[in-house]
Amino acid sequence: MREIIIDFWRWVYENKYKEKQQQQLNEEDKEILSGLSKLTVFLEKIDRDNYEWLKLSALYVHSDFNVPFFIKYLDNLKNKDKDAGKYIAKIFLEILKNSTPDYDQKDIRSIVVYLYISGFKEYADDICNIYGTRDFEFLRDIYEKYHQKQ
């Protein structure tokens, strides 16, 4: 069943959205992409192919209130592959282009800590700085911990 769902997602991406520019997407397209983000639960890991699908959905995941689920799924995928950190960081930054999710903070904090620990400091800093400039302070302690003078 999982493979059928992944094949469906791949087909939708390849046949409907791969070549479309962001400006060409209408509201229905954005809602479909947001809905497709729920299929992340079926991924065993993030790879080069599904990264593209996830990155596109991330821009619109705030539609239909799918952000908390999507972030939880990303958090669950973070330890599944050596390249997961880079993919998750870039996907998270895509989410932040159109929204500033603050629920569930536990999952967001977990992702940011993972990025720092895994050597993706620049991405973690970017995420923390975006939240900070938007007056969300719940990542401040993590940022400060990884910027203490030794």
N, CA and C of each residue as an Amber inpcrd file, in Angstrom:
protein
   450
   0.8240000  -1.2010000   0.0000000   0.0000000   0.0000000   0.0000000
   0.8660000   1.2630000   0.0000000   1.9180000   1.2590000   0.8250000
   2.7890000   2.4270000   0.9160000   3.3660000   2.7790000  -0.4470000
   3.8290000   1.7740000  -1.1720000   4.4280000   2.0150000  -2.4900000
   3.4270000   2.5990000  -3.4740000   2.1840000   2.1650000  -3.3960000
   1.1320000   2.6980000  -4.2810000   0.9340000   4.1820000  -3.9960000
   0.9180000   4.5410000  -2.7240000   0.7340000   5.9470000  -2.3380000
   1.9200000   6.7880000  -2.8020000   3.1250000   6.2830000  -2.6150000
   4.3230000   7.0100000  -3.0550000   4.3200000   7.1540000  -4.5780000
   3.9380000   6.0970000  -5.2840000   3.8590000   6.1710000  -6.7520000
   2.8240000   7.1960000  -7.1980000   1.6970000   7.2510000  -6.5010000
   0.6830000   8.2550000  -6.8050000   1.2350000   9.6600000  -6.6130000
   1.9030000   9.8810000  -5.5030000   2.4790000  11.1940000  -5.1970000
   3.4930000  11.5830000  -6.2750000   4.3480000  10.6420000  -6.6410000
   5.3320000  10.8780000  -7.6920000   4.6270000  11.2570000  -9.0000000
   3.5890000  10.5210000  -9.3540000   2.8580000  10.7690000 -10.5910000
   2.2470000  12.1720000 -10.5880000   1.6200000  12.5490000  -9.4780000
   1.0130000  13.8860000  -9.3760000   2.0880000  14.9540000  -9.5570000
   3.1930000  14.7920000  -8.8660000   4.2730000  15.7720000  -8.9740000
   4.8040000  15.8470000 -10.4090000   5.1400000  14.7150000 -10.9820000
   5.7420000  14.6660000 -12.3220000   4.7960000  15.1820000 -13.4020000
   3.5020000  14.8850000 -13.2770000   2.5560000  15.1930000 -14.3440000
   1.8070000  16.5050000 -14.1670000   1.7810000  17.0300000 -12.9740000
   1.0020000  18.2480000 -12.7620000   1.8320000  19.4440000 -12.2860000
   2.8770000  19.2030000 -11.4900000   3.5370000  20.3350000 -10.8340000
   5.0180000  20.5170000 -11.1380000   5.6780000  19.5330000 -11.6360000
   7.1360000  19.6130000 -11.7990000   7.5620000  20.7930000 -12.6600000
   6.8740000  21.0320000 -13.7470000   7.2620000  22.0850000 -14.6910000
   6.5730000  23.4190000 -14.4320000   5.6190000  23.4470000 -13.5270000
   4.8810000  24.6910000 -13.2700000   5.7240000  25.6500000 -12.4420000
   5.6520000  26.8890000 -12.7950000   6.2770000  27.9340000 -12.0050000
   5.3230000  28.3090000 -10.8740000   5.8610000  28.8120000  -9.8070000
   5.0620000  29.1610000  -8.6340000   3.9270000  30.1220000  -9.0060000
   4.1830000  31.0500000  -9.9200000   3.1890000  32.0310000 -10.3090000
   2.0170000  31.3930000 -11.0630000   2.2250000  30.1970000 -11.6060000
   1.1930000  29.5240000 -12.3760000   0.2330000  28.7150000 -11.5130000
   0.5130000  28.6060000 -10.2560000  -0.3240000  27.7940000  -9.3700000
  -1.5290000  28.6020000  -8.8950000  -2.7090000  28.0160000  -9.0370000
  -3.9060000  28.6810000  -8.5280000  -4.1900000  28.1840000  -7.1110000
  -5.2280000  28.6960000  -6.4980000  -5.5390000  28.3300000  -5.1090000
  -5.8280000  26.8420000  -4.9660000  -6.4900000  26.2580000  -5.9540000
  -6.7710000  24.8210000  -5.8970000  -5.4730000  24.0100000  -5.9150000
  -4.5250000  24.4190000  -6.7710000  -3.2200000  23.7490000  -6.8080000
  -2.5410000  23.8230000  -5.4480000  -2.5770000  24.9930000  -4.8370000
  -1.9280000  25.1830000  -3.5390000  -2.5700000  24.3120000  -2.4660000
  -3.8980000  24.1790000  -2.5060000  -4.5850000  23.3180000  -1.5450000
  -4.2430000  21.8490000  -1.7850000  -4.1340000  21.4580000  -3.0490000
  -3.7520000  20.0720000  -3.3670000  -2.3490000  19.7920000  -2.8500000
  -1.4280000  20.7190000  -3.0980000  -0.0490000  20.5390000  -2.6270000
   0.0090000  20.4730000  -1.1070000  -0.7950000  21.2930000  -0.4560000
  -0.8540000  21.2430000   1.0010000  -1.3670000  19.8870000   1.4570000
  -2.4020000  19.4030000   0.8240000  -2.9480000  18.1010000   1.1710000
  -1.9730000  16.9670000   0.9260000  -1.2200000  17.0650000  -0.1600000
  -0.2270000  16.0310000  -0.4610000   0.8400000  15.9320000   0.6250000
   1.0560000  17.0270000   1.3500000   2.0580000  17.0040000   2.4200000
   1.7340000  15.9490000   3.4750000   0.4700000  15.6020000   3.6080000
   0.0830000  14.5770000   4.5890000   0.6560000  13.2090000   4.2250000
   0.9840000  13.0230000   2.9570000   1.5370000  11.7450000   2.5180000
   2.9580000  11.5320000   3.0260000   3.5510000  12.5690000   3.5940000
   4.8940000  12.4530000   4.1720000   4.9560000  11.3250000   5.1960000
   3.8520000  11.0420000   5.8370000   3.8040000   9.9750000   6.8380000
   4.1890000   8.6220000   6.2380000   4.0630000   8.4770000   4.9270000
   4.3790000   7.2050000   4.2780000   5.8400000   7.0860000   3.8430000
   6.6050000   8.1540000   3.9840000   8.0050000   8.1090000   3.5630000
   8.8650000   7.4030000   4.6080000   9.7870000   6.5870000   4.1240000
  10.7380000   5.9390000   5.0220000  11.9410000   6.8340000   5.2760000
  12.2470000   7.6890000   4.3050000  13.3400000   8.6560000   4.4240000
  13.1320000   9.7200000   3.3620000  13.8980000  10.7930000   3.4730000
  13.8610000  11.8310000   2.4490000  15.0240000  11.5760000   1.5010000
  14.7100000  11.4960000   0.2220000  15.7530000  11.3170000  -0.7800000
  15.6650000  12.4480000  -1.8040000  16.5180000  12.3900000  -2.7940000
  16.5870000  13.4620000  -3.7830000  15.2510000  13.6890000  -4.4940000
  14.5440000  12.6110000  -4.8130000  13.2750000  12.7430000  -5.5270000
  12.1790000  13.3310000  -4.6490000  11.9030000  12.6630000  -3.5210000
  10.7830000  13.1560000  -2.7250000  11.1010000  14.4910000  -2.0360000
  12.3720000  14.8270000  -1.9360000  12.7400000  16.1620000  -1.4420000
  12.0920000  17.2380000  -2.3010000  12.0890000  17.0490000  -3.6190000
  11.4780000  18.0390000  -4.5210000   9.9750000  18.1440000  -4.2700000
   9.3260000  17.0150000  -4.0390000   7.8860000  17.0420000  -3.7670000
   7.6140000  17.7590000  -2.4560000   8.4160000  17.4250000  -1.4440000
   8.2360000  18.0250000  -0.1260000   8.5060000  19.5240000  -0.1450000
   9.5290000  19.9110000  -0.8610000   9.8890000  21.3350000  -0.9440000
   8.7450000  22.1370000  -1.5660000   8.1370000  21.5890000  -2.6030000
   7.0250000  22.2780000  -3.2480000   5.8120000  22.3440000  -2.3220000
   5.4770000  21.2520000  -1.6750000   4.3460000  21.2500000  -0.7410000
   4.5970000  22.1960000   0.4290000   5.8520000  22.3070000   0.8630000
   6.1860000  23.1360000   2.0330000   5.7540000  24.5850000   1.8580000
   5.7990000  25.0750000   0.6420000   5.4020000  26.4660000   0.3890000
   3.9360000  26.7200000   0.7060000   3.1150000  25.6850000   0.6300000
   1.6600000  25.8500000   0.7650000   1.0750000  25.0530000   1.9210000
   1.9290000  24.4720000   2.7270000   1.4720000  23.5850000   3.7900000
   0.6350000  24.3330000   4.8290000   0.7550000  25.6470000   4.8870000
  -0.0420000  26.4200000   5.8380000  -1.5210000  26.4500000   5.4440000
  -1.8290000  26.1590000   4.1750000  -3.2260000  26.0570000   3.7570000
  -3.8270000  24.8380000   4.4390000  -5.0510000  24.9230000   4.8110000
  -5.7580000  23.7920000   5.4260000  -5.1230000  23.3290000   6.7330000
  -4.3110000  24.1490000   7.3600000  -3.7550000  23.8670000   8.6860000
  -2.9680000  22.5630000   8.7420000  -2.1720000  22.2850000   7.7200000
  -1.3870000  21.0580000   7.6720000   0.0030000  21.1950000   8.2660000
   0.3900000  22.3850000   8.6680000   1.7490000  22.6230000   9.1500000
   2.1430000  21.7260000  10.3300000   1.3360000  21.6290000  11.3860000
   1.7800000  20.8070000  12.5280000   2.0630000  19.3500000  12.1530000
   1.2200000  18.7900000  11.3000000   1.4380000  17.4070000  10.8780000
   2.7100000  17.2790000  10.0590000   2.8940000  18.2130000   9.1320000
   4.0620000  18.1890000   8.2490000   5.3510000  18.3070000   9.0600000
   5.3740000  19.2240000  10.0140000   6.5610000  19.4060000  10.8520000
   6.8220000  18.1560000  11.6910000   5.7790000  17.5500000  12.2220000
   5.9410000  16.3140000  12.9920000   6.5300000  15.2230000  12.1010000
   6.0450000  15.0850000  10.8700000   6.5690000  14.0750000   9.9490000
   8.0300000  14.3520000   9.6200000   8.3700000  15.6310000   9.4070000
   9.7700000  15.9760000   9.1530000  10.6350000  15.6090000  10.3470000
  10.1350000  15.9110000  11.5330000  10.8880000  15.5860000  12.7500000
  11.1020000  14.0740000  12.8560000  10.1020000  13.3110000  12.4870000
  10.2270000  11.8480000  12.5380000  11.2180000  11.3120000  11.5080000
  11.4540000  12.0380000  10.4340000  12.3620000  11.5840000   9.3670000
  13.8080000  12.0090000   9.5800000  14.0710000  12.8140000  10.5850000
  15.3870000  13.4360000  10.7120000  16.5350000  12.4530000  10.9330000
  16.2840000  11.3330000  11.5300000  17.3600000  10.3750000  11.8030000
  17.3890000   9.1960000  10.8370000  16.6650000   9.2950000   9.7520000
  16.5090000   8.1490000   8.8500000  17.5980000   8.0350000   7.7890000
  18.3890000   9.1000000   7.6080000  19.3660000   9.0920000   6.5240000
  20.4250000  10.1480000   6.8110000  21.6340000   9.9280000   6.3190000
  22.7220000  10.8850000   6.5780000  22.4730000  12.2470000   5.9340000
  21.6910000  12.2980000   4.8570000  21.3970000  13.5580000   4.1820000
  20.1230000  14.2250000   4.6840000  19.4580000  13.6070000   5.6360000
  18.1630000  14.1090000   6.1010000  18.2470000  15.5440000   6.6140000
  19.2910000  15.8810000   7.3430000  19.4040000  17.2170000   7.9160000
  19.3790000  18.3070000   6.8660000  20.1480000  18.1270000   5.8230000
  20.1890000  19.1290000   4.7510000  18.8120000  19.2750000   4.1010000
  18.1770000  18.1500000   3.8200000  16.8570000  18.1940000   3.1940000
  15.8250000  18.8480000   4.1110000  15.7990000  18.4290000   5.3610000
  14.8180000  18.9630000   6.3040000  15.0150000  20.4580000   6.5070000
  16.2630000  20.8950000   6.6170000  16.5360000  22.3230000   6.7920000
  16.0030000  23.1320000   5.6180000  16.2800000  22.6810000   4.4130000
  15.8290000  23.4130000   3.2260000  14.3070000  23.4040000   3.1070000
  13.6870000  22.2930000   3.4510000  12.2240000  22.2080000   3.4250000
  11.6420000  23.1500000   4.4700000  12.2220000  23.1690000   5.6600000
  11.7240000  24.0450000   6.7270000  11.8400000  25.5120000   6.3050000
  12.9250000  25.8690000   5.6640000  13.0750000  27.2480000   5.1970000
  12.0320000  27.5940000   4.1390000  11.6100000  26.6140000   3.3580000
  10.5200000  26.8400000   2.3920000   9.2170000  27.1330000   3.1330000
   8.9440000  26.3840000   4.2000000   7.7420000  26.6410000   5.0040000
   7.7500000  28.0970000   5.4690000   8.9190000  28.5590000   5.9200000
   9.0260000  29.9000000   6.4940000   8.8950000  31.0150000   5.4630000
   8.8950000  30.6910000   4.1970000   8.6820000  31.7210000   3.1660000
   7.2520000  32.2480000   3.1950000   6.2920000  31.4030000   3.5780000
   4.8850000  31.8010000   3.5300000   4.1680000  31.7580000   4.8680000
   4.8380000  31.2900000   5.9100000   4.1860000  31.2180000   7.2160000
   5.2380000  31.1340000   8.3140000   4.7700000  31.2970000   9.5440000
   5.6490000  31.1700000  10.7030000   4.9730000  30.2350000  11.6990000
   5.1100000  28.9480000  11.4760000   4.4360000  28.0060000  12.3810000
   5.0430000  28.0310000  13.7790000   4.1730000  27.9600000  14.7800000
   4.6730000  27.9070000  16.1480000   4.0620000  26.7540000  16.9310000
   3.4250000  25.8320000  16.2170000   2.8700000  24.6420000  16.8580000
   3.2380000  23.4400000  16.0160000   3.7150000  22.4670000  16.5450000
   4.0550000  22.1790000  17.9130000   5.5150000  22.5900000  18.1380000
   5.7360000  23.4570000  19.0930000   7.0820000  23.9630000  19.3550000
   8.0530000  22.8440000  19.7020000   7.5730000  21.7880000  20.3070000
   8.4300000  20.6380000  20.6510000   9.0760000  20.0720000  19.3810000
   8.2970000  19.9090000  18.3290000   8.8200000  19.3580000  17.0750000
   9.7580000  20.3470000  16.3800000   9.4050000  21.6140000  16.4040000
  10.2520000  22.6430000  15.7830000  11.5910000  22.7040000  16.5120000
  11.5450000  22.7300000  17.8290000  12.7720000  22.7670000  18.6230000
  13.6170000  21.5170000  18.3740000  12.9790000  20.3750000  18.2760000
  13.6890000  19.1240000  18.0300000  14.4350000  19.1670000  16.6940000
  13.7950000  19.7170000  15.6800000  14.4380000  19.8350000  14.3710000
  15.6390000  20.7690000  14.4480000  15.4710000  21.9080000  15.0960000
  16.5660000  22.8860000  15.1820000  17.7490000  22.3130000  15.9620000
  17.4990000  21.6570000  17.0690000  18.5810000  21.0310000  17.8330000
  19.2820000  19.9840000  16.9680000  18.5120000  19.1760000  16.2800000
  19.0840000  18.1660000  15.3880000  20.0040000  18.8160000  14.3450000
  19.5710000  19.9340000  13.7830000  20.3970000  20.6140000  12.7720000
  21.7150000  21.0900000  13.3780000  21.6670000  21.6490000  14.5720000
  22.9080000  22.0770000  15.2330000  23.8230000  20.8780000  15.4990000
  23.2790000  19.8310000  16.0650000  24.0750000  18.6530000  16.4260000
  24.6630000  17.9750000  15.1930000  23.9230000  18.0090000  14.0910000
  24.3310000  17.2910000  12.8690000  25.2440000  18.1030000  11.9560000
  25.6320000  19.2940000  12.4050000  26.5730000  20.0830000  11.6150000
  25.9320000  21.0090000  10.6010000  24.6480000  21.2420000  10.7310000
  23.9520000  22.1510000   9.8170000  23.6550000  23.4700000  10.5350000
  24.6970000  23.9990000  11.1780000  24.5760000  25.2050000  12.0000000
  24.0170000  26.3890000  11.2240000  24.4800000  26.5680000  10.0000000
  24.0330000  27.7140000   9.2050000  22.5240000  27.6710000   8.9780000
  22.0090000  26.4890000   8.6540000  20.5630000  26.3520000   8.4540000
  19.8110000  26.5750000   9.7660000  20.3290000  25.9960000  10.8480000
  19.6870000  26.1770000  12.1530000  19.6800000  27.6590000  12.5360000
  20.7950000  28.3390000  12.3010000  20.8600000  29.7830000  12.5700000
  19.8210000  30.5380000  11.7470000  19.7020000  30.1910000  10.4660000
  18.7240000  30.8660000   9.6060000  17.3120000  30.7000000  10.1510000
  16.9750000  29.4880000  10.5420000  15.6380000  29.2320000  11.0840000
  15.4260000  30.0310000  12.3630000  16.3890000  29.9870000  13.2770000
  16.2790000  30.7410000  14.5320000  16.1570000  32.2350000  14.2690000
  16.9510000  32.7420000  13.3470000  16.9260000  34.1790000  13.0540000
  15.6050000  34.6030000  12.4200000  15.0530000  33.7800000  11.5680000
  13.7480000  34.1060000  10.9690000  12.6840000  34.1820000  12.0560000
  12.6600000  33.1950000  12.9180000  11.6940000  33.2340000  14.0190000
  11.9170000  34.4660000  14.8920000  13.1610000  34.7430000  15.2300000
  13.4600000  35.8910000  16.0820000  13.0370000  37.2080000  15.4670000
  13.2850000  37.3910000  14.1800000  12.8940000  38.6450000  13.5330000
  11.3830000  38.7800000  13.4010000  10.6760000  37.6750000  13.5580000
   9.2050000  37.7030000  13.5040000   8.6060000  37.6810000  14.9150000
   9.4370000  37.9860000  15.9070000   9.0330000  38.1000000  17.3120000
   8.5720000  36.7900000  17.9420000   9.1350000  35.7000000  17.5020000
   8.9190000  34.4030000  18.1510000  10.2220000  34.0610000  18.8620000
  10.1460000  33.9010000  20.1700000  11.3430000  33.7470000  20.9870000
  11.5970000  32.3120000  21.4670000  10.7840000  31.3600000  21.0790000
  10.8930000  30.0230000  21.6620000  12.1230000  29.2430000  21.2160000
  12.8810000  29.7710000  20.2690000  14.1350000  29.1250000  19.8550000
  15.3760000  29.8370000  20.4080000  15.1720000  30.9330000  21.0970000
  16.2890000  31.7560000  21.5750000  17.2750000  30.9610000  22.4310000
  16.7710000  30.1700000  23.3680000  17.6730000  29.4360000  24.2630000
  18.5300000  28.4260000  23.4930000  17.9520000  27.8260000  22.4670000
  18.7100000  26.8720000  21.6480000  19.7900000  27.6210000  20.8770000
  19.4210000  28.7300000  20.2620000  20.3710000  29.5420000  19.5120000
  21.5320000  29.9620000  20.4190000  21.1930000  30.4700000  21.5930000
  22.2320000  30.9390000  22.5200000  23.1340000  29.7950000  22.9860000
  22.5690000  28.6330000  23.2070000  23.3610000  27.4790000  23.6280000
  24.4360000  27.1460000  22.5970000  24.1040000  27.2250000  21.3310000
  25.0440000  26.8590000  20.2700000  25.9000000  28.0410000  19.8040000
  25.7800000  29.1570000  20.5100000  26.6270000  30.3220000  20.2100000
  27.3820000  30.8090000  21.4250000  27.4720000  29.9870000  22.4580000
  28.2500000  30.3630000  23.6340000  29.7180000  30.3700000  23.2780000
  30.4260000  31.3190000  23.8440000  31.8860000  31.3850000  23.6550000
  32.5090000  30.2810000  24.4840000  33.4370000  29.5830000  23.8650000
  34.1000000  28.4670000  24.5530000  35.2340000  28.9570000  25.4130000
